[in-house]
């Protein structure tokens, strides 16, 4: 289990996706995008808009059950992407690199890009925006909900 958590807001995610798109645009044009589901779908949609790319394929790989990692299981292949030539693979985060390696094997000619990369998965990516410590669990906006936090001044004098 992670020893710390980092929360990504919708605004931050959008900024990071646009930053990734600005780097990708210099490597294009791309025929299409392959989003790794589910985390890569929203970044892929933002990047597709920025790159004016209409062909979006998905690859579905299940590796996590909550915060516990298991064996990767491909439940949907990216048929339209062939060997990946002319495509960019998009994911939200590369963690251990297990999913990334599997997708790379399916699409060896694609560019692999993600928003966030942990040290163990970083070598598998071609591009990423922010490096995250390995022991940090990233909480994406679709995983969280805003909660009311009382002001510090409202705590009783004896509470810490």
C-alpha atoms as one frame of an Amber mdcrd trajectory, in Angstrom:
protein
   0.000   0.000   0.000   1.129   3.548  -0.694   2.683   5.530   2.105   1.397
   8.852   0.806  -1.301  10.227  -1.448  -1.294  12.972  -4.073  -4.552  14.481
  -5.280  -4.843  15.672  -8.878  -7.599  18.212  -9.536  -9.559  18.502 -12.767
  -7.754  21.771 -13.531  -4.327  20.227 -12.974  -5.195  17.178 -15.051  -6.345
  19.407 -17.908  -3.191  21.549 -17.743  -0.965  18.466 -17.696  -2.839  16.875
 -20.627  -2.454  20.072 -22.669   1.228  20.195 -21.805   1.640  16.601 -22.982
  -0.279  17.443 -26.170   2.046  20.394 -26.856   5.005  18.004 -26.786   3.206
  15.352 -28.844   2.231  17.817 -31.572   5.900  18.105 -32.533   6.039  14.305
 -33.044   2.893  14.069 -35.140   0.742  14.042 -37.001  -0.785  10.880 -35.559
  -3.321   8.635 -37.290  -4.935   7.879 -33.958  -4.775   7.558 -30.216  -4.994
   4.429 -28.085  -6.348   5.173 -24.624  -5.500   2.701 -21.880  -8.751   2.247
 -19.996  -9.941   3.500 -17.805  -7.419   6.070 -16.586  -6.197   7.094 -20.018
  -9.631   7.878 -21.433 -10.037  11.431 -20.133  -6.453  12.498 -20.892  -6.845
  10.891 -24.354 -10.002  12.917 -25.024  -8.246  16.168 -24.081  -5.173  15.283
 -26.139  -7.310  14.190 -29.124  -8.954  17.604 -29.115  -5.634  19.423 -28.929
  -4.103  17.304 -31.719  -7.305  17.388 -33.812  -7.283  13.604 -33.847 -10.626
  11.835 -34.427  -9.613   8.164 -34.306  -9.548   7.000 -30.688  -9.099   3.315
 -29.916  -8.956   1.697 -26.493  -7.056  -1.117 -24.885  -8.450  -2.505 -21.646
  -6.022  -4.076 -19.214  -7.049  -4.945 -15.670  -4.157  -4.989 -13.187  -5.515
  -3.434  -9.986  -8.222  -4.387  -7.533  -8.558  -1.244  -5.425  -4.913  -0.580
  -4.398  -3.755  -4.203  -4.749  -1.890  -5.166  -7.892  -2.647  -8.472  -9.593
  -1.755 -10.209 -12.853  -2.513  -8.153 -15.980  -5.515  -9.311 -17.965  -6.267
  -7.878 -21.444 -10.032  -7.671 -21.776 -10.113  -5.596 -25.014  -7.410  -5.318
 -27.663  -6.795  -2.157 -29.740  -7.621  -3.742 -33.102  -7.760  -0.501 -35.124
  -4.205   0.415 -34.132  -2.481  -2.544 -35.799   1.154  -2.590 -34.661   0.870
   0.999 -33.396   2.514   2.766 -36.309   1.208   6.343 -36.423  -0.539   5.991
 -33.052   0.125   7.430 -29.634  -0.771   5.439 -26.516  -2.153   7.588 -23.700
  -2.437   6.689 -20.028  -2.910   8.705 -16.882  -0.078   7.061 -14.924   2.648
   4.497 -15.402   3.315   2.882 -12.028   5.169  -0.438 -11.982   5.189  -0.568
 -15.777   3.373  -3.921 -15.991   0.460  -2.550 -18.029   2.734  -0.324 -20.102
   5.005  -3.234 -21.038   2.041  -5.358 -22.069   0.581  -2.584 -24.240   4.012
  -1.832 -25.712   4.264  -5.482 -26.802   0.903  -5.182 -28.569   1.779  -1.835
 -30.208   5.565  -1.799 -30.631   5.578   1.065 -33.159   3.411   3.468 -31.120
   4.599   6.401 -29.043   3.800   5.845 -25.346   2.851   8.982 -23.394   1.341
   9.498 -19.970   0.653  12.355 -17.619   2.413  10.952 -14.559   5.236   8.439
 -14.189   6.692   6.636 -11.196  10.385   5.650 -11.255   9.703   1.929 -11.872
   7.597   2.671 -14.956   9.380   5.741 -16.254  11.798   3.877 -18.590   8.855
   2.337 -20.469   7.358   5.700 -21.465   8.477   7.936 -24.303   6.949  11.056
 -22.765   5.434  12.094 -19.455   4.690  15.366 -17.669   5.339  14.816 -13.945
   7.353  12.218 -12.053   5.687  10.915  -8.881   7.453   9.064  -6.042   7.025
   5.294  -6.214   5.345   5.090  -2.786   2.682   7.705  -3.653  -0.858   6.726
  -4.613  -2.256   9.261  -7.092  -5.898  10.166  -6.515  -7.454  11.311  -9.770
 -10.490  13.609  -9.899 -12.777  10.739 -10.953 -11.712   8.853  -7.790 -12.478
  11.604  -5.301 -15.268  13.900  -4.184 -15.024  17.338  -2.585 -15.652  17.291
   1.140 -16.376  20.087   3.553 -13.487  20.768   5.925 -14.277  23.023   8.885
 -12.030  26.086   9.286  -9.128  25.735  11.707 -10.594  28.533  13.857 -13.757
  26.498  14.445 -11.911  23.777  16.369 -12.262  23.898  20.142  -9.296  25.341
  22.036  -8.216  21.960  23.456  -8.306  20.019  20.146  -5.240  19.468  18.033
